[in-house]
Amino acid sequence: MGERAKIGYEEERHATRTKRVASGTLACARCDAPVALSGSLGLTARLQCPFCAHEAPVRDFLSLAAPTRPTRVAVVIR
């Protein structure tokens, strides 16, 4: 029997640099209810308010005004 072709996987990782540019608050633009995230999202990703069900891009929920409130988020560039 001849040699069998080996099937393998190759993982490629690229170094990414991140820079924190601001801190802000994530709250609904319509009812001002705080919105919590479990991970990172882009500014154009869709987000829904858990209180009033208002749906919009993340950028509409983000406020960079001081002082930040309890639902603080870090705005980073990657």
MINUKE-522691 format. One line per 10 residues: number of its first residue (from 0); for each residue x, z, y of N, C-alpha, C, O. Coordinates in nm, 4 decimals, padded with zeros to 6 digits. Example, Ala and Ser with C-alpha at 12.3 -4.5 7.8 and 13.67 -1.06 7.14 Angstrom:
# MINUKE-522691
0	01.3190 00.7800 -00.5690 01.2300 00.7800 -00.4500 01.3200 00.7800 -00.3300 01.4236 00.8465 -00.3319; 01.2850 00.7080 -00.2250 01.3670 00.7140 -00.1060 01.2900 00.7870 00.0030 01.3409 00.8039 00.1138
# end
This chain:
# MINUKE-522691
0	00.0841 00.0000 -00.1182 00.0000 00.0000 00.0000 00.0880 00.0000 00.1236 00.1917 00.0661 00.1280; 00.0457 -00.0737 00.2221 00.1205 -00.0819 00.3469 00.0990 00.0426 00.4322 00.0159 00.1281 00.4016; 00.1757 00.0500 00.5389 00.1617 00.1644 00.6300 00.0300 00.1535 00.7054 -00.0113 00.0454 00.7472; -00.0332 00.2657 00.7213 -00.1581 00.2687 00.7972 -00.1259 00.2886 00.9448 -00.0308 00.3587 00.9795; -00.2032 00.2286 01.0287 -00.1852 00.2475 01.1732 -00.2261 00.3904 01.2083 -00.3316 00.4386 01.1672; -00.1415 00.4557 01.2840 -00.1726 00.5925 01.3256 -00.2579 00.5886 01.4517 -00.2263 00.5194 01.5486; -00.3638 00.6626 01.4478 -00.4503 00.6736 01.5647 -00.4142 00.8043 01.6321 -00.4160 00.9102 01.5693; -00.3818 00.7968 01.7585 -00.3433 00.9165 01.8316 -00.4048 00.9175 01.9700 -00.4662 00.8204 02.0142; -00.3870 01.0259 02.0343 -00.4379 01.0428 02.1691 -00.3216 01.0760 02.2601 -00.2278 01.1459 02.2218; -00.3298 01.0254 02.3784 -00.2266 01.0535 02.4770 -00.2953 01.1065 02.6016 -00.3909 01.0473 02.6516
10	-00.2456 01.2183 02.6505 -00.3033 01.2783 02.7697 -00.2108 01.2531 02.8868 -00.0904 01.2777 02.8795; -00.2686 01.2038 02.9946 -00.1915 01.1777 03.1144 -00.2364 01.2742 03.2217 -00.3557 01.2842 03.2504; -00.1439 01.3443 03.2802 -00.1767 01.4365 03.3887 -00.0987 01.3971 03.5122 00.0221 01.3739 03.5071; -00.1686 01.3901 03.6207 -00.1043 01.3565 03.7470 -00.0994 01.4819 03.8337 -00.1959 01.5580 03.8415; 00.0122 01.5010 03.8969 00.0246 01.6170 03.9854 -00.0645 01.5952 04.1071 -00.0606 01.4897 04.1704; -00.1440 01.6952 04.1385 -00.2281 01.6866 04.2577 -00.1936 01.8025 04.3493 -00.1696 01.9148 04.3050; -00.1919 01.7732 04.4736 -00.1673 01.8768 04.5723 -00.2999 01.9098 04.6380 -00.3817 01.8215 04.6638; -00.3198 02.0357 04.6641 -00.4404 02.0773 04.7343 -00.4005 02.1523 04.8594 -00.2975 02.2196 04.8635; -00.4824 02.1399 04.9600 -00.4579 02.2111 05.0843 -00.5901 02.2679 05.1329 -00.6888 02.1958 05.1474; -00.5905 02.3974 05.1576 -00.7101 02.4632 05.2095 -00.7204 02.4317 05.3582 -00.6274 02.4576 05.4345
20	-00.8332 02.3762 05.3985 -00.8497 02.3379 05.5385 -00.9492 02.4259 05.6139 -00.9458 02.4315 05.7368; -01.0370 02.4940 05.5422 -01.1355 02.5778 05.6109 -01.2041 02.6718 05.5130 -01.1962 02.6543 05.3914; -01.2707 02.7708 05.5678 -01.3604 02.8577 05.4919 -01.4977 02.8401 05.5532 -01.5114 02.8216 05.6741; -01.5973 02.8458 05.4701 -01.7316 02.8256 05.5217 -01.8350 02.9017 05.4421 -01.8021 02.9801 05.3530; -01.9598 02.8778 05.4749 -02.0738 02.9397 05.4084 -02.1576 02.8298 05.3458 -02.1762 02.7234 05.4048; -02.2076 02.8556 05.2274 -02.2949 02.7600 05.1605 -02.4361 02.8176 05.1593 -02.4647 02.9139 05.0882; -02.5237 02.7570 05.2392 -02.6621 02.8029 05.2497 -02.7521 02.6831 05.2762 -02.7075 02.5816 05.3298; -02.8770 02.6953 05.2390 -02.9743 02.5879 05.2563 -02.9961 02.5595 05.4050 -03.0148 02.6516 05.4846; -02.9934 02.4330 05.4411 -03.0156 02.3939 05.5801 -03.1617 02.4132 05.6211 -03.1916 02.4266 05.7397; -03.2509 02.4144 05.5252 -03.3933 02.4255 05.5552 -03.4403 02.5714 05.5638 -03.5094 02.6081 05.6588
30	-03.4031 02.6558 05.4646 -03.4546 02.7934 05.4625 -03.3456 02.8997 05.4786 -03.3774 03.0185 05.4845; -03.2191 02.8607 05.4857 -03.1036 02.9479 05.5044 -03.0762 03.0421 05.3865 -03.0053 03.1414 05.4023; -03.1315 03.0119 05.2692 -03.1026 03.0924 05.1501 -02.9606 03.0606 05.1025 -02.9192 02.9447 05.1043; -02.8858 03.1632 05.0600 -02.7503 03.1383 05.0098 -02.7533 03.0604 04.8790 -02.8440 03.0773 04.7974; -02.6536 02.9753 04.8601 -02.6442 02.8934 04.7394 -02.5098 02.9216 04.6745 -02.4058 02.9091 04.7390; -02.5113 02.9597 04.5466 -02.3883 02.9904 04.4737 -02.3496 02.8719 04.3856 -02.4355 02.8028 04.3309; -02.2196 02.8499 04.3731 -02.1672 02.7444 04.2871 -02.0901 02.8056 04.1716 -02.0351 02.9151 04.1841; -02.0858 02.7353 04.0592 -02.0077 02.7837 03.9457 -01.8756 02.7083 03.9322 -01.7939 02.7410 03.8461; -01.8546 02.6087 04.0163 -01.7324 02.5295 04.0112 -01.7155 02.4519 04.1394 -01.7836 02.4787 04.2384; -01.6260 02.3567 04.1382 -01.6031 02.2791 04.2596 -01.6915 02.1548 04.2607 -01.7227 02.0974 04.1563
40	-01.7307 02.1153 04.3805 -01.8126 01.9958 04.4003 -01.7588 01.9178 04.5179 -01.6992 01.9746 04.6094; -01.7798 01.7885 04.5152 -01.7460 01.7050 04.6291 -01.8542 01.7145 04.7353 -01.9665 01.7555 04.7061; -01.8215 01.6773 04.8569 -01.9172 01.6870 04.9665 -02.0386 01.5967 04.9500 -02.1429 01.6225 05.0100; -02.0268 01.4909 04.8696 -02.1391 01.3995 04.8513 -02.2230 01.4295 04.7272 -02.3244 01.3637 04.7040; -02.1822 01.5276 04.6478 -02.2593 01.5656 04.5287 -02.3942 01.6229 04.5716 -02.4051 01.6831 04.6785; -02.4960 01.6046 04.4894 -02.6294 01.6559 04.5205 -02.6387 01.8037 04.4829 -02.5836 01.8467 04.3816; -02.7083 01.8798 04.5651 -02.7263 02.0236 04.5445 -02.8716 02.0568 04.5747 -02.9333 01.9962 04.6623; -02.9258 02.1543 04.5009 -03.0647 02.1935 04.5222 -03.0712 02.3420 04.5548 -03.0054 02.4237 04.4903; -03.1504 02.3759 04.6544 -03.1697 02.5156 04.6939 -03.2477 02.5876 04.5844 -03.3508 02.5376 04.5394; -03.2001 02.7042 04.5408 -03.2718 02.7781 04.4365 -03.4013 02.8436 04.4863 -03.4831 02.8887 04.4061
50	-03.4193 02.8485 04.6181 -03.5367 02.9160 04.6735 -03.6486 02.8177 04.7096 -03.7625 02.8337 04.6655; -03.6153 02.7151 04.7907 -03.7205 02.6243 04.8376 -03.7155 02.4857 04.7726 -03.7998 02.4010 04.8023; -03.6176 02.4612 04.6839 -03.6001 02.3360 04.6098 -03.5603 02.2172 04.6980 -03.5699 02.1023 04.6550; -03.5158 02.2444 04.8208 -03.4648 02.1372 04.9079 -03.3415 02.0772 04.8424 -03.2520 02.1501 04.7996; -03.3361 01.9442 04.8343 -03.2233 01.8764 04.7712 -03.1542 01.7881 04.8737 -03.2189 01.7131 04.9468; -03.0199 01.7982 04.8783 -02.9405 01.7210 04.9730 -02.7950 01.7225 04.9272 -02.7602 01.7954 04.8344; -02.7097 01.6424 04.9916 -02.5672 01.6477 04.9592 -02.5083 01.7840 04.9966 -02.5602 01.8527 05.0845; -02.4013 01.8217 04.9301 -02.3363 01.9511 04.9551 -02.3030 01.9673 05.1025 -02.3160 02.0772 05.1564; -02.2602 01.8599 05.1694 -02.2206 01.8692 05.3107 -02.3336 01.9211 05.3987 -02.3075 01.9814 05.5028; -02.4602 01.8987 05.3585 -02.5729 01.9493 05.4366 -02.5927 02.0999 05.4188 -02.6567 02.1636 05.5024
60	-02.5393 02.1571 05.3121 -02.5502 02.3006 05.2859 -02.4316 02.3788 05.3438 -02.4366 02.5013 05.3539; -02.3270 02.3085 05.3811 -02.2028 02.3719 05.4244 -02.2013 02.3979 05.5740 -02.2271 02.3078 05.6537; -02.1710 02.5215 05.6119 -02.1564 02.5580 05.7524 -02.0158 02.6141 05.7717 -01.9733 02.7032 05.6981; -01.9445 02.5624 05.8698 -01.8092 02.6110 05.8995 -01.8081 02.7064 06.0177 -01.7013 02.7460 06.0643; -01.9256 02.7436 06.0666 -01.9367 02.8340 06.1814 -01.8906 02.9751 06.1450 -01.9121 03.0220 06.0332; -01.8278 03.0410 06.2399 -01.7844 03.1801 06.2205 -01.8973 03.2721 06.2636 -01.9733 03.2337 06.3525; -01.9129 03.3875 06.2084 -01.8430 03.4377 06.0897 -01.9074 03.3836 05.9626 -02.0266 03.3528 05.9601; -01.8271 03.3727 05.8573 -01.8818 03.3301 05.7291 -01.9646 03.4424 05.6695 -01.9379 03.5601 05.6941; -02.0636 03.4066 05.5922 -02.1517 03.5058 05.5296 -02.1154 03.5211 05.3829 -02.0207 03.4570 05.3375; -02.1870 03.6037 05.3066 -02.1490 03.6343 05.1683 -02.1269 03.5161 05.0728 -02.0494 03.5300 04.9782
70	-02.1902 03.4030 05.0929 -02.1664 03.2901 05.0033 -02.0521 03.2046 05.0565 -02.0700 03.0868 05.0875; -01.9348 03.2658 05.0666 -01.8178 03.1973 05.1215 -01.7643 03.0943 05.0240 -01.7668 03.1141 04.9025; -01.7164 02.9854 05.0785 -01.6525 02.8812 04.9990 -01.5236 02.8390 05.0690 -01.5106 02.8515 05.1908; -01.4304 02.7897 04.9913 -01.3068 02.7351 05.0457 -01.3183 02.5839 05.0457 -01.3550 02.5240 04.9446; -01.2874 02.5223 05.1581 -01.2888 02.3774 05.1695 -01.1451 02.3301 05.1514 -01.0572 02.3646 05.2303; -01.1218 02.2510 05.0471 -00.9864 02.2045 05.0172 -00.9835 02.0533 05.0118 -01.0831 01.9882 04.9802; -00.8669 01.9988 05.0435 -00.8428 01.8555 05.0294 -00.7557 01.8383 04.9079 -00.6556 01.9078 04.8907; -00.7948 01.7454 04.8242 -00.7178 01.7213 04.7027 -00.6734 01.5792 04.7007 -00.6064 01.5368 04.6065
# end
